[in-house]
Amino acid sequence: MPARVNDEKCEGCETCVDECPVEAISMNDDGIAVIDEDECIDCEACVDVCPNDAISMV
């Protein structure tokens, strides 16, 4: 199952973008992380580095 971003917790720090080994995370126009579910490999690297606990595995 791919990771999901809680829009209310994401502060747009982009830490997850840099950590994703398959570049499945980008930032939307509002500065919120967006995960491409088709590209996500469920490695949980983004979950581990998010300082706001805004990303979780579904």
KOLTOR-747179 format. One record per residue: residue number from 1; residue in one letter; x, y, z of N, C-alpha, C, O in turn. Coordinates in Angstrom, 2 decimals, m for minus. Atoms other than C-alpha are relative to their C-alpha. Example, Ala and Ser with C-alpha at 12.3 -4.5 7.8 and 13.67 -1.06 7.14 Angstrom:
! KOLTOR-747179
+-----+---+---------+---------+---------+---------+---------+---------+---------+---------+---------+---------+---------+---------+
:   k : r :     nxx :     nyy :     nzz :    caxx :    cayy :    cazz :     cxx :     cyy :     czz :     oxx :     oyy :     ozz :
+-----+---+---------+---------+---------+---------+---------+---------+---------+---------+---------+---------+---------+---------+
:   1 : A :    0.89 :   m1.19 :    0.00 :   12.30 :   m4.50 :    7.80 :    0.90 :    1.20 :    0.00 :    1.94 :    1.18 :    0.66 :
:   2 : S :   m0.82 :   m1.19 :   m0.06 :   13.67 :   m1.06 :    7.14 :   m0.77 :    1.09 :    0.73 :   m0.26 :    2.20 :    0.90 :
+-----+---+---------+---------+---------+---------+---------+---------+---------+---------+---------+---------+---------+---------+
END
This chain:
! KOLTOR-747179
+-----+---+---------+---------+---------+---------+---------+---------+---------+---------+---------+---------+---------+---------+
:   k : r :     nxx :     nyy :     nzz :    caxx :    cayy :    cazz :     cxx :     cyy :     czz :     oxx :     oyy :     ozz :
+-----+---+---------+---------+---------+---------+---------+---------+---------+---------+---------+---------+---------+---------+
:   1 : M :    0.84 :   m1.19 :    0.00 :    0.00 :    0.00 :    0.00 :    0.88 :    1.24 :    0.00 :    1.86 :    1.31 :    0.75 :
:   2 : P :   m0.82 :   m1.22 :    0.09 :    1.37 :    3.42 :   m0.90 :   m0.17 :    0.90 :    1.23 :   m1.15 :    0.80 :    1.97 :
:   3 : A :    0.05 :   m0.99 :   m1.08 :    2.11 :    6.17 :    1.58 :   m1.03 :    1.07 :   m0.34 :   m1.33 :    1.32 :   m1.50 :
:   4 : R :    0.98 :   m1.09 :    0.17 :   m0.44 :    8.95 :    2.10 :    0.44 :    1.19 :    0.83 :    1.05 :    1.04 :    1.89 :
:   5 : V :   m0.35 :   m1.24 :   m0.68 :    0.05 :   12.57 :    3.12 :   m1.25 :    0.59 :    0.66 :   m2.30 :    0.69 :    0.03 :
:   6 : N :    1.06 :   m0.72 :   m0.70 :   m2.13 :   14.26 :    5.73 :    0.22 :    1.48 :   m0.30 :    1.16 :    2.09 :    0.22 :
:   7 : D :   m0.14 :   m1.39 :    0.45 :   m2.63 :   17.71 :    4.15 :    0.02 :    0.99 :    1.16 :    0.66 :    2.04 :    1.07 :
:   8 : E :    0.07 :   m0.91 :   m1.14 :   m3.36 :   19.29 :    7.52 :    1.29 :    0.03 :    0.80 :    1.58 :    1.02 :    1.48 :
:   9 : K :   m1.26 :    0.07 :   m0.75 :   m0.02 :   18.19 :    9.00 :    1.21 :    0.41 :   m0.82 :    2.22 :    0.85 :   m0.27 :
:  10 : C :   m1.14 :   m0.29 :    0.86 :    2.25 :   18.74 :    6.00 :    0.28 :    1.50 :   m0.01 :   m0.61 :    2.31 :   m0.26 :
:  11 : E :   m0.41 :   m1.41 :   m0.01 :    4.20 :   21.99 :    6.28 :    0.88 :    0.36 :   m1.19 :    1.41 :    1.46 :   m1.25 :
:  12 : G :   m0.72 :   m0.31 :    1.22 :    5.94 :   21.73 :    2.92 :    1.51 :    0.09 :    0.12 :    2.15 :    0.83 :   m0.63 :
:  13 : C :   m1.46 :   m0.09 :   m0.22 :    9.49 :   21.17 :    4.19 :    0.81 :   m0.69 :   m1.09 :    2.01 :   m0.43 :   m1.22 :
:  14 : E :   m0.61 :    0.73 :    1.11 :   10.28 :   18.88 :    1.22 :    1.02 :   m1.05 :    0.41 :    1.74 :   m1.58 :   m0.44 :
:  15 : T :   m0.92 :    1.04 :   m0.46 :   12.31 :   16.47 :    3.37 :   m0.33 :   m1.34 :   m0.65 :    0.58 :   m2.08 :   m1.03 :
:  16 : C :    0.42 :    1.26 :    0.62 :   10.29 :   13.57 :    1.97 :    0.37 :   m0.07 :   m1.47 :    0.72 :   m1.13 :   m1.98 :
:  17 : V :   m0.34 :   m0.05 :    1.42 :   10.93 :   14.68 :   m1.60 :    1.45 :   m0.43 :   m0.20 :    1.75 :   m1.22 :   m1.09 :
:  18 : D :   m1.42 :    0.32 :    0.10 :   14.68 :   14.45 :   m1.07 :    0.29 :   m1.44 :    0.39 :    1.24 :   m2.04 :   m0.11 :
:  19 : E :   m0.24 :    1.35 :   m0.53 :   14.42 :   11.10 :    0.73 :   m0.52 :   m1.12 :   m0.90 :    0.00 :   m2.23 :   m0.85 :
:  20 : C :    0.64 :    1.05 :    0.80 :   12.25 :    9.20 :   m1.77 :    0.97 :   m0.57 :   m1.05 :    1.45 :    0.17 :   m1.91 :
:  21 : P :   m0.97 :    0.58 :    0.94 :   14.48 :    6.75 :   m3.68 :   m0.51 :   m0.14 :   m1.43 :    0.28 :   m0.34 :   m2.35 :
:  22 : V :    0.55 :    0.15 :    1.35 :   12.11 :    6.55 :   m6.66 :   m0.66 :    1.28 :   m0.51 :   m1.36 :    1.27 :   m1.53 :
:  23 : E :    0.52 :   m1.31 :    0.39 :   11.16 :   10.24 :   m6.86 :   m1.51 :   m0.01 :   m0.21 :   m2.02 :    0.57 :   m1.17 :
:  24 : A :    1.46 :    0.10 :    0.09 :    7.48 :    9.46 :   m6.25 :   m0.71 :    1.15 :    0.70 :   m1.94 :    1.21 :    0.69 :
:  25 : I :    0.61 :   m1.09 :   m0.76 :    6.92 :   12.61 :   m4.17 :    0.33 :    1.34 :   m0.64 :    1.48 :    1.61 :   m1.00 :
:  26 : S :   m0.18 :   m1.36 :    0.51 :    6.41 :   16.13 :   m5.46 :   m0.80 :    0.93 :    0.88 :   m1.52 :    0.49 :    1.78 :
:  27 : M :    0.75 :   m0.99 :   m0.77 :    4.98 :   19.34 :   m4.07 :   m1.07 :    0.60 :   m0.92 :   m0.81 :    0.90 :   m2.08 :
:  28 : N :    1.06 :   m0.62 :    0.80 :    1.64 :   20.73 :   m5.25 :    0.11 :    1.52 :    0.09 :    1.00 :    2.03 :    0.77 :
:  29 : D :   m0.05 :   m1.47 :    0.03 :    0.93 :   24.43 :   m5.85 :   m0.21 :    0.64 :    1.37 :    0.17 :    1.79 :    1.58 :
:  30 : D :    0.22 :   m0.50 :   m1.36 :   m0.11 :   24.82 :   m2.20 :    1.15 :   m0.31 :    0.93 :    1.10 :    0.02 :    2.12 :
:  31 : G :   m1.15 :    0.33 :   m0.82 :    3.25 :   23.54 :   m0.96 :   m0.20 :   m1.24 :    0.85 :    0.45 :   m1.39 :    1.89 :
:  32 : I :    0.28 :    1.24 :   m0.72 :    1.88 :   20.19 :    0.18 :    0.56 :   m1.17 :   m0.80 :    0.45 :   m1.20 :   m2.03 :
:  33 : A :   m0.55 :    1.18 :    0.67 :    3.60 :   16.88 :   m0.59 :   m1.10 :   m0.84 :   m0.61 :   m2.18 :   m1.00 :   m0.03 :
:  34 : V :    0.92 :    0.89 :    0.71 :    1.86 :   14.62 :   m3.10 :    0.79 :   m1.24 :   m0.39 :    1.87 :   m1.15 :   m0.95 :
:  35 : I :   m0.67 :    1.26 :    0.32 :    2.76 :   10.96 :   m3.50 :   m0.68 :   m0.67 :   m1.18 :   m1.89 :   m0.88 :   m1.18 :
:  36 : D :    0.51 :    0.72 :    1.17 :    2.36 :    9.24 :   m6.86 :   m0.14 :   m1.46 :    0.40 :    0.85 :   m2.17 :    0.53 :
:  37 : E :    0.26 :    1.35 :   m0.48 :    0.74 :    5.99 :   m5.78 :    0.49 :   m1.08 :   m0.96 :    0.81 :   m2.19 :   m0.53 :
:  38 : D :   m0.48 :    0.97 :    0.98 :    1.78 :    4.25 :   m9.00 :    1.52 :   m0.17 :    0.07 :    2.04 :   m1.22 :   m0.29 :
:  39 : E :   m1.46 :    0.04 :   m0.08 :    5.46 :    5.06 :   m8.37 :    0.50 :   m0.43 :    1.38 :    1.61 :   m0.94 :    1.50 :
:  40 : C :   m0.40 :    0.31 :   m1.38 :    5.56 :    4.51 :   m4.59 :    0.31 :   m1.49 :    0.14 :   m0.46 :   m2.34 :   m0.30 :
:  41 : I :   m0.41 :    1.40 :   m0.18 :    7.43 :    1.30 :   m3.64 :   m0.17 :   m0.46 :    1.44 :    0.35 :   m1.51 :    1.82 :
:  42 : D :    0.32 :    0.37 :   m1.38 :    6.22 :    1.22 :   m0.01 :    1.24 :   m0.18 :    0.89 :    1.23 :   m1.02 :    1.79 :
:  43 : C :   m1.24 :    0.15 :   m0.78 :    9.73 :    1.65 :    1.41 :   m0.07 :    0.68 :    1.37 :    0.74 :    0.39 :    2.25 :
:  44 : E :    0.23 :   m0.74 :   m1.23 :    8.48 :    3.97 :    4.19 :    1.10 :    1.00 :    0.35 :    1.13 :    1.51 :    1.47 :
:  45 : A :   m1.06 :   m0.97 :   m0.27 :   11.54 :    6.23 :    3.88 :   m0.58 :    1.37 :    0.32 :   m0.08 :    2.07 :    1.19 :
:  46 : C :    0.63 :   m1.30 :   m0.22 :    9.28 :    9.28 :    3.72 :   m0.68 :    0.06 :    1.37 :   m0.68 :    1.10 :    2.03 :
:  47 : V :    0.66 :    0.07 :   m1.30 :    7.36 :    8.15 :    6.81 :    1.03 :    0.25 :    1.11 :    0.77 :    0.99 :    2.06 :
:  48 : D :   m1.05 :   m0.10 :   m1.02 :   10.61 :    7.88 :    8.79 :    0.59 :    1.40 :    0.13 :    1.01 :    1.78 :    1.22 :
:  49 : V :   m0.68 :   m1.29 :   m0.05 :   11.92 :   11.34 :    7.87 :   m0.94 :    1.19 :    0.20 :   m0.47 :    2.30 :    0.48 :
:  50 : C :    0.93 :   m1.12 :   m0.12 :    8.75 :   13.46 :    8.07 :    0.00 :    0.54 :    1.44 :   m0.37 :   m0.17 :    2.37 :
:  51 : P :   m0.07 :   m0.57 :   m1.35 :    9.23 :   15.82 :   11.03 :   m1.37 :    0.31 :    0.62 :   m1.46 :    0.59 :    1.81 :
:  52 : N :    1.34 :   m0.35 :   m0.49 :    5.48 :   16.44 :   11.32 :   m0.94 :   m1.20 :    0.07 :   m2.14 :   m1.04 :    0.33 :
:  53 : D :    0.83 :    1.21 :    0.02 :    4.24 :   12.83 :   11.13 :   m1.19 :    0.17 :   m0.95 :   m2.30 :   m0.28 :   m0.66 :
:  54 : A :    1.06 :   m0.26 :    0.97 :    2.24 :   13.90 :    8.09 :   m0.16 :   m1.12 :   m1.03 :   m1.11 :   m1.12 :   m1.81 :
:  55 : I :    0.06 :    1.09 :    0.97 :    2.94 :   10.74 :    6.09 :   m0.17 :   m1.32 :    0.73 :    0.50 :   m1.59 :    1.72 :
:  56 : S :    0.23 :    1.31 :   m0.60 :    1.64 :    7.29 :    6.90 :   m0.25 :   m1.01 :   m1.11 :   m0.58 :   m0.65 :   m2.24 :
:  57 : M :    0.31 :    1.08 :    0.93 :    1.23 :    3.95 :    5.20 :   m1.46 :   m0.36 :    0.18 :   m1.95 :   m0.49 :    1.30 :
:  58 : V :    1.44 :    0.29 :   m0.04 :   m2.36 :    3.15 :    4.32 :   m0.21 :   m1.49 :    0.19 :   m1.35 :   m1.95 :    0.25 :
+-----+---+---------+---------+---------+---------+---------+---------+---------+---------+---------+---------+---------+---------+
END
